[in-house]
């Protein structure tokens, strides 16, 4: 009996999501954004930078690495390298040593120096401001491009999908997708465009502070009543 009850409760969020229309999910998403803005008014990009180029480098370094570690590394890195040409003047082994603690330092060195070479040769040393041009740079995929465009230039080209955004958007049942690209496309249909940039920051801050991976603090969550996953605890389906 207990096993059957557990199976039924486990299926409740999925059943709720199936009966929720897209319009209803859009409304719920807008309510979630509104509440998270109140809960995390300080939500922002956690990568330290002073310009678009530094943000580009920091975002490349952030792959498979914590923002805290990246900020420690870039504190010295950005004093040593101030423009694309500076990264091209040193041997790859030296840059590898400079960024070693961020992990995957060989690939990241190749990406950074490759991006700097293209910035110098094709973009006059400036970070481009379009998705199409950014995606030409080595080491830059949609996530990195969205970060740079949104944070550095205020251009809402898409929604950044990192591990926190992926986890919370699934836990909130805004999407059932697992692929970051597909998650982004579904979120872009739910989140108002004016909130595309702040949305990822809100989920990241909420994921770190409240909706933690191992033990979400549902009793402290401002969006619990809008979260189908909370039904695993309450056993109730929202009206």
C-alpha positions as CSV (number, residue, x, y, z in Angstrom):
1,X,0.0,0.0,0.0
2,X,2.8,2.4,0.9
3,X,4.6,1.6,-2.3
4,X,1.4,2.3,-4.4
5,X,0.9,5.6,-2.6
6,X,4.5,6.6,-3.3
7,X,4.1,5.8,-7.0
8,X,0.9,7.8,-7.2
9,X,2.5,10.8,-5.5
10,X,5.5,10.6,-7.7
11,X,3.3,10.8,-10.8
12,X,1.3,13.8,-9.5
13,X,3.6,16.6,-10.9
14,X,3.7,14.9,-14.3
15,X,-0.1,14.5,-14.3
16,X,-0.5,18.2,-13.3
17,X,1.9,19.3,-16.1
18,X,0.0,17.3,-18.7
19,X,-3.3,19.0,-17.8
20,X,-1.8,22.5,-17.6
21,X,-2.2,24.5,-20.7
22,X,0.6,26.5,-22.3
23,X,-1.3,29.8,-21.4
24,X,-1.6,28.6,-17.8
25,X,2.1,27.7,-17.6
26,X,3.0,31.1,-19.0
27,X,0.9,32.8,-16.3
28,X,2.5,30.6,-13.6
29,X,6.0,31.4,-15.0
30,X,5.3,35.1,-14.8
31,X,4.1,34.7,-11.2
32,X,7.3,32.8,-10.4
33,X,9.5,35.5,-11.9
34,X,7.6,38.2,-10.0
35,X,8.1,36.4,-6.7
36,X,11.7,35.6,-7.3
37,X,12.5,39.2,-8.1
38,X,11.1,40.2,-4.7
39,X,13.0,37.4,-3.0
40,X,16.4,38.0,-4.7
41,X,16.6,41.7,-5.6
42,X,20.4,41.4,-5.7
43,X,20.4,38.7,-8.4
44,X,23.2,39.4,-10.9
45,X,26.0,37.8,-12.9
46,X,28.4,36.3,-10.4
47,X,31.4,36.5,-12.6
48,X,33.6,39.5,-11.8
49,X,34.4,41.6,-14.9
50,X,34.8,45.2,-15.9
51,X,34.1,44.9,-19.6
52,X,32.7,42.6,-22.3
53,X,36.0,41.0,-23.1
54,X,36.7,40.1,-19.5
55,X,33.2,38.6,-19.2
56,X,33.9,36.6,-22.4
57,X,37.1,35.1,-20.9
58,X,35.5,34.5,-17.5
59,X,32.5,32.7,-19.1
60,X,34.8,30.4,-21.1
61,X,36.7,29.6,-17.9
62,X,33.4,28.9,-16.0
63,X,32.8,25.7,-17.9
64,X,32.8,22.8,-15.4
65,X,34.1,25.2,-12.8
66,X,32.5,27.3,-10.0
67,X,32.1,31.0,-10.3
68,X,34.0,31.5,-7.1
69,X,37.0,29.7,-8.4
70,X,36.9,31.6,-11.7
71,X,36.8,34.9,-9.8
72,X,39.9,33.9,-7.8
73,X,41.7,33.1,-11.0
74,X,40.6,36.2,-12.9
75,X,41.6,38.5,-10.1
76,X,45.2,38.0,-11.2
77,X,44.5,37.0,-14.8
78,X,42.8,40.3,-15.7
79,X,45.7,42.3,-14.3
80,X,48.2,40.4,-16.5
81,X,46.1,40.2,-19.7
82,X,44.1,43.4,-20.5
83,X,43.2,42.9,-24.2
84,X,43.1,40.1,-26.8
85,X,46.6,40.7,-28.0
86,X,48.0,40.1,-24.5
87,X,46.8,36.5,-24.5
88,X,48.4,35.9,-27.9
89,X,51.9,37.1,-26.8
90,X,52.4,34.3,-24.3
91,X,53.1,30.6,-24.9
92,X,50.1,28.3,-24.4
93,X,51.9,26.6,-21.5
94,X,52.1,29.9,-19.6
95,X,48.4,30.6,-20.0
96,X,47.6,27.0,-19.0
97,X,49.5,27.6,-15.8
98,X,47.6,30.8,-15.1
99,X,44.2,29.1,-15.4
100,X,45.2,25.7,-14.3
101,X,42.9,25.5,-11.2
102,X,39.7,26.1,-13.3
103,X,40.1,22.7,-14.8
104,X,40.2,21.6,-18.5
105,X,43.0,24.2,-18.8
106,X,44.4,23.0,-22.1
107,X,41.1,23.2,-23.9
108,X,40.2,26.5,-22.2
109,X,43.6,27.9,-23.2
110,X,43.0,26.8,-26.8
111,X,39.6,28.4,-26.8
112,X,40.7,31.7,-25.2
113,X,43.7,32.2,-27.5
114,X,41.6,31.1,-30.5
115,X,38.9,33.6,-29.6
116,X,41.5,36.3,-29.1
117,X,43.0,35.6,-32.5
118,X,39.6,35.9,-34.2
119,X,38.7,39.0,-32.2
120,X,42.0,40.7,-33.3
121,X,41.8,39.6,-36.9
122,X,38.1,39.9,-37.7
123,X,36.5,42.2,-35.1
124,X,39.1,44.9,-34.5
125,X,39.8,43.6,-31.0
126,X,36.2,44.2,-29.9
127,X,33.7,41.7,-28.7
128,X,30.9,41.4,-31.3
129,X,27.3,42.1,-30.3
130,X,25.3,39.6,-32.3
131,X,24.7,35.9,-31.6
132,X,25.8,34.9,-35.1
133,X,29.2,36.6,-34.7
134,X,29.8,35.4,-31.2
135,X,29.2,31.8,-32.1
136,X,32.0,32.0,-34.6
137,X,34.5,32.4,-31.8
138,X,36.3,29.3,-30.6
139,X,34.9,28.0,-27.3
140,X,31.7,30.0,-27.5
141,X,28.3,28.3,-27.6
142,X,24.9,29.7,-27.0
143,X,25.2,29.8,-23.2
144,X,28.4,31.9,-23.3
145,X,27.0,34.1,-26.1
146,X,23.8,34.7,-24.1
147,X,25.8,35.6,-21.0
148,X,27.9,38.1,-22.9
149,X,25.0,39.7,-24.9
150,X,22.7,39.9,-21.9
151,X,25.1,41.0,-19.1
152,X,27.6,43.1,-21.1
153,X,25.3,44.6,-23.7
154,X,21.8,44.2,-22.3
155,X,20.7,42.3,-25.4
156,X,18.0,39.7,-24.8
157,X,19.0,37.1,-27.4
158,X,18.0,34.1,-25.4
159,X,18.0,32.6,-21.9
160,X,21.2,31.3,-20.3
161,X,20.8,27.6,-19.3
162,X,23.4,26.4,-16.8
163,X,23.1,23.5,-14.3
164,X,20.9,25.6,-11.9
165,X,18.6,26.9,-14.6
166,X,18.2,23.4,-16.0
167,X,17.6,21.8,-12.6
168,X,15.1,24.4,-11.4
169,X,13.1,24.7,-14.6
170,X,12.6,21.0,-14.5
171,X,11.8,21.0,-10.7
172,X,9.3,23.8,-11.3
173,X,7.9,21.8,-14.2
174,X,8.4,24.6,-16.7
175,X,9.9,22.0,-19.1
176,X,10.4,18.3,-19.3
177,X,13.4,18.7,-21.6
178,X,16.9,17.7,-20.6
179,X,18.9,19.1,-23.5
180,X,20.0,22.8,-22.7
181,X,19.1,23.9,-26.2
182,X,15.5,22.5,-26.0
183,X,15.2,23.8,-22.4
184,X,16.1,27.3,-23.6
185,X,13.6,27.2,-26.5
186,X,10.7,26.2,-24.1
187,X,11.7,28.8,-21.5
188,X,11.8,31.5,-24.2
189,X,8.1,30.7,-25.0
190,X,7.2,31.0,-21.3
191,X,9.2,33.8,-19.9
192,X,8.4,37.4,-21.1
193,X,11.3,38.7,-23.3
194,X,11.9,41.6,-20.9
195,X,12.8,39.1,-18.3
196,X,15.0,36.8,-20.4
197,X,18.2,38.3,-19.0
198,X,17.3,38.4,-15.3
199,X,15.5,35.0,-15.4
200,X,18.6,32.9,-15.3
201,X,20.2,35.0,-12.5
202,X,17.0,34.6,-10.5
203,X,17.0,30.8,-10.8
204,X,20.8,30.6,-10.1
205,X,20.4,32.7,-6.9
206,X,17.3,30.7,-5.9
207,X,19.1,27.4,-6.6
208,X,22.1,28.3,-4.5
209,X,20.1,29.8,-1.6
210,X,16.9,27.9,-1.4
211,X,16.1,25.3,-4.1
212,X,19.3,23.3,-3.4
213,X,20.0,20.1,-5.4
214,X,20.2,17.6,-2.5
215,X,17.8,19.2,-0.1
216,X,15.5,21.9,-1.3
217,X,14.3,24.2,1.4
218,X,10.7,24.1,0.4
219,X,9.5,25.5,3.7
220,X,11.4,28.7,2.9
221,X,10.5,28.9,-0.8
222,X,8.5,31.8,-2.0
223,X,7.3,29.9,-5.1
224,X,6.4,26.6,-3.4
225,X,2.7,27.0,-4.1
226,X,3.6,27.4,-7.8
227,X,5.9,24.4,-7.8
228,X,4.3,21.0,-8.8
229,X,7.3,19.2,-7.3
230,X,6.2,20.3,-3.8
231,X,3.3,17.8,-4.3
232,X,5.8,15.1,-3.5
233,X,5.7,16.4,0.0
234,X,2.1,17.6,0.3
235,X,0.4,15.0,-1.9
236,X,-1.9,17.8,-3.1
237,X,-2.5,18.9,-6.7
238,X,-2.9,22.7,-7.1
239,X,-6.3,24.0,-8.3
